[in-house]
Amino acid sequence: MGNQRFDVWLKSVKPNDHIESVLRASLKSRIKAVRHFLTLASELSISETEPVHQLRVWTRRSAAAMRLYKPLLPHKKARALRQMLKRIRESAGPARDYDVLIDRYRNDADELNLNWMLKRLSEQRDKAQAEIIAVNAELKYGKHLKRQVNSMISDMPNHAGRKMRRIVFSEWGRNTLSELVQQFAQAMPLQTSDIDAFHQFRIQGKHLRYGIELLASAFPGRLKEHVYPELRKIQHRLGKINDHFVAVKLLEQLPLDEKDPEHLDQLKALISREKEAKELALDEFQQWWTKRRMQRILRPLQEILAGR
């Protein structure tokens, strides 16, 4: 079960397929991955960090599919599924954040005398794990997810009716990709150090990236082969900024024994180091993110949307 692989691309989908079949394939494949990694993240040792990481990623991919096809989905059933996905994502988020931080400091623990801090972080990670287990049990080990997505899909024809049967994937994909590109372009930060602006840009970049995974089969190969890798580069660099931002938040919330001033001083020093690293990563991104690099993404997207 742990070796099962899930493909982000809808390889069986064709541009002339009707939207109903594409929607079914999109949602079922992503919810299946969520169920799989929810089980693994709940049952495996917390030293196995990859299932939690994949759980959060596939939950986001599922949410992206729900967002993409929102006009065609029955509202009440879609809302119930979105709430389940949000519940899972919120349970996996803290666990993943602690995993990243623990992994970062593990190699330096002996040299920097940080074993006490790793112990505190591990205690917080245990609490986060308990929340994942509780959500898995609450959703009956993924059965509620499967039941809800199947019920929603079966009700789609009643909601969208003939409209759905007339929509061709390539037409839907072009309009939808155009909206995603517009939102991404509007969020692009230029000549700013506002961390909120970079956070919004990161969110819109994820929306576009996950949207491309769902829509790539409707377009020429360069959307997948050229634009998508460029988006991953952006996400990687913005992710470094976010990792330091999250590290500061987690360290500031870390429970401490007030009787040990040495630990408090060490913690303050680490927080300061993370803040400096965040500013450095932000400066590096600003130097890297030039108008020329921006056009390397926008120009091919505009050409693809124009049918060139």
N, C-alpha and C positions, 0 to 999 in steps of 0.2 A: 504493500500500500504506500509506503514512504517513497518508493521510486517512481510512482506514477507522474507522468509529465503532462502539462497542459499547454497548448499552443495559443499564443495571443492572437494569431492571425486566423481569419475565417477562410481557410483554403478551399472549402467546398462551395463557397458562395460565388456566383457569377454576376456580372453587371446587369444582365437582363432579368435576374430573378425578381419575383415580387417581394415587396417589403415584408410581408407576413412571414415567409419562410426564413428570411434573413434575421428578422427579429427573434424568431424562435431559436435559431442557432446561436445568436449572440447571447441571449439571456441564459439558455440552458447550459452552455459551455462554461460561462463564468460562475454561475451559481454552483455548478458541480465542483469547480475548483475551490470555491469558498467552503463548501461542506467538507471537502477532503482535508483542507489545511486547518479547519476548525477542529476536526477530530484529532489530527496530529499534534496541533499546538496544545490541546487539552491533555493528551495522553502521554506524550513523550516527556523525557526529562527536560527541565528548563535549560540544561546545558546545550540542548539541541535548539539553537536559536533560529535556524532557517525557516521552520514551519510558521513561526510567528510573523517573520518578515513577509513570507509569501501570503499569509492570511490577510495581512493589512493591504498588500498590493492588489490581491484578487478581489478584496472587498471594494477597493476603489475602482477597479475595472468594472465590477458589477454595477456600482453606483453610476459610473460613466455611461453604461449601456442604458440604464433606467432614465438618465437625464437626456440622452440622445433621442430616445423613442417615446418620451413623455406624452406627446400629443396623441399617440395611438394606444396608450395603455389605459385600462379601466382605473379610474381615479382611486377609489377606496382600496382596491386590492394592491395597486401599485404603492400607495402610501404605506400600507401595512408591511410590504416587502422592504421598502426604503427604511422604515423604522428598524426592522430586523438587521439590515446591513449596517445601519448607523450604530446600533447596539454592539455589534461584533467589532466594528472598527474602533469604537471607543474603548472596548476591552483590550484590544490588541495594541493600541497606541502606546500606553505607558510601558507595557512589557517590552515592546521593541525599543523604545527610547532608553530604557535601563540596559537592555542588551548591548546597544551601541556604546553607551558610556562605560559599562563594565569592561567591554572588550578593549576600549581605548586605554584604560588605565591599568589593565591587568599586567602588561609587560613591564610597566614602570613601578609596580607596587612595591617591590623589595627595595629598589634603588631609592625611591622617594619616600619610603616608609609610609605607604598608603594602604597597608593591609586592613587597617581599621575602617578606612573609608569603603573599601571593597565589600567588607562585611555589612556595613550599613546599606550600601546599594543593593546587595544581594537580598537583604531583608525586605527592601521595598519591592524588589523584583518578585519575591515570593508572594507578596500581597497582590501584585498585578496578575500573577499566574492564577491565583484563586478566582479572580474575576473572569478570566477566560473560561475556566472550568465551569463556573456558575452559569455563564451565558450559554455554553454548549448544552448543559443540562436543561436550561430554560427552553431552549429550542429543540429539545428532544433529540439531541445528537445529530442535528442537521435535518431531521425529518420535517420539521415545520417549514424550513426553507424550501425543501423540495416540493412540499404540498402547496405552499403559497405561490411559487413560480408557475407550477403546473395549472393551478386554478386561475391565475391571472392570464396566462397564455390562452387557456381554453375560452376565456371570456372576451378576448380581444375582438373576434369577429362581431360580437354583439355590440361592442362599444364603437368600433370604427366602421363596421359594416362594409358596404361596397367600396368605400373610399380606400380601404386598405388593399383590396384586391386589384385596384387600378394603378397603384403606385409601383413604379419600377425602381429598383435599388439605385441604379446609376443617377436617376433624376433626384431622388431623395438625398443621396450622398453628396451631390454637388451643392445643393442648397444648404445642407447641414454643415459641410466642410467650410463653406463660405462664411457662415455665422461664427464658427469656431476660430477661423483665421482672423476675422474682424475683431473679436474679443481679445485674442492674443496680441494683435498689433496695438490695440488701444492700451493694453497693460504694459507695453514695453517701457522700461525705465531708461531715461537718458538724462545725464547730468544731474543725478540726485543721489543722496546717501540715505534716503528715507527707507528704513528697514521694512516698513509696511508696504511700500511700493514694490520692493523686491519679493515680498511674500505673495502679494497678489499676482505678480508676474509668474512666480513659480506655480501657483494654483492654475492660472490660465494655460501655462505650458503643459501641465499635466492633463488638463481637459483636452487640449489639442492632441497631445501624444496618445492618450487612450482613445480619442475619437478616431485618429488615423488607424489604430489597430482594428477598429470596427469597420472602417470605411475603405480601407486600402484596396479591397477586391473590386471596387467600383472605378478605380483609377489606374493610370499607367504605373509601371513599376517604380519609377523614380520617387513617387510619394513615399513608398516603403524603403527604398534603397538609398535615397539621398536626404530627404527632409527629416525622416524619422531619426536617423543617427545624429543629425545636427541638433535635434531637440533633446536627445539623450545627453549630449555634451553640455547643453545649457542646464538641464536638470541636475547633472552631476555637480557642477560648480555651485549652483544655487543650493543644492543639498548640503554642501560643506558649510555654507553660511548658516543654514538652518540648524545643522547639527550642533554648532557652537552656541547658537541661541538657546536651543533646548537644553544643552548641558548646563548653561548658567541657571536656567529655571530649576532644573532638578537639583543642582548643588545647593541653591539657595533654600530649597525646601527640605534638605536632608536633616533628619533628626540627629541632634548632637547631645553629648553629655556635657553640660555646662561646666562641670568640675574639671574639665581637661582643656585648658586654654591653648595648649600646643595644637590640638586637633582643630580648634577654631581658627588659629593662625594659618594652619595648612590649608584649610578650606577656603579662607579668604584669598590666599595666594592662588589657589586653583581657579577660583571664580574670576579673579583678575586676569589670569592667563587665558582663560576661555574667552573673555571679552576682547582681549587684545587679538586673539586668533580670529575671532569673528570679524573685527574691523579689518584685519589683514586680508581675509578671504573676500570681504566686500570690496576692498580696494583692487584686489587682483581681478575680480569680476568686472569692475568698471573699466579697467584698462583693456581687458579681453573683449568686452561687449562693445564693439565699435559699430558705426553705421554700415560699414562694409560687411561685417559679419551678420548684421541684422538682415541685409539684403540677400545674403546667401540662403536665407530661409524664406523670406517673403517673396522674392522674385520667382523661384520655381513654383511656389504655391499659387501665385497669381497666374502663372502660365498654365498650370494644370487646371485651374478653375476656368480659364479662358478656352480650354480645349486645345492648347498648343503643346 
